[in-house]
Amino acid sequence: MAPERFFLELEPPAAAEPHWPHVVVVGGGFAGVRVCQALANRPVRVTLIDKRNFNLFQPLLYQVASGLVSAADVASPLRQMVGQAPNVQVLLGEVVDLDLERRELLFNGHHYSYDQLVLACGSGSAYFGHEEWRPLAPPMKILEHAQEIRRRLLMSLEEAEQSTDPQRRRFLQTVVVVGAGPAGCELAGSLIELMHSAIRRDFKQLRVEGCRVVLVDAVERVLPTMHAELGEAAAGYLERNGVELRLGTLVEAIEPGEVLL
C-alpha cells in the first residue's frame, strides 16, 4: 500500500465532524462489533481495528472442523456489518503497543491517536503453563485452528487406510479432545460423526468400529457451567454416538502421539 494512501486511511472517518470525539475499538469480535453498532450514526468518529477484516462466529467453529459448514459460513465481512455507517471505518492491522498518557496506539508502524479506547481483543486458550503443548494440541479459536484440526484428522485417516498394522491403524483413528465445555462436547461429537461418515464413504480398508474419540476433563461432568440435566443429556448423547468420556481426569503431559493422564 502506498504511504500516501495509508496516511489518508488513518484519518478518522471523513463523513464525521472533525470536532467529534474519536473512539478506537480494537477487536472485531462480538463485543467490538456491538460497540460499533451502538455508536453508528451518533456524534462520534469510530475506528474499528482488527487483524482480520471479518467477524468470526466462533460457536460454529467446530462445524468447520467437521466439515458441516465452510469457512465462508462463519465469517462475515466487518465492513458490511459496521462500515456502512458514515461515522464508522474499519482498518486492517495489528495494534502492538499503547501509550495511555498520550492516548495513542501503535498500529501498522504508525501512531494513531484516540479520545476513547475500547479493547475488545477476545480471549485465548489456556494451556496452564504448558505452552509447549500448543503445537501438539491446537486450540479452536480462529478459522485456521478449525481447518488444521480437520486437516490432521483426514491425513491420519489417509495414513491409516494404507497401514497394514492393526495397532497403527487404531492409533491413527484415535482423537483426544481436552475440555468438556460446550466447544469440547460439540467438537468431540462432530469429529466422531465425521470419522464415521468419511470411513463409510471414502475408505475401503477402515471400519467405523476402529474409531475412537476420547473427551477428557478434570471436572466430574460435561458442561459443568450448565444445569446438571443438560450435562447428563449431553453425556448420554456423546456416549451413544461412540465418544469415550474420561471425566475427573487431569492431563499430565502431551507428547507427540500421546496424551498422559
Secondary structure, DSSP 8 states (H G I E B T S, - for coil): --HHHHHHHTS--TTS-TTS-EEEEE--SHHHHHHHHHHTTSSSEEEEEESSSEEE-GGGHHHHHHTSS-GGGSEEEHHHHTTTSTTEEEEE--EEEEETTTTEEEETTEEEE-SEEEE--------TT-GGGTTTS---SSHHHHHHHHHHHHHHHHHHHH---HHHHHHHTEEEEE--SHHHHHHHHHHHHHHHHHHHHH-SS--GGG-EEEEEESSSSSSTTS-HHHHHHHHHHHHHTTEEEEES----EEETTEEE-
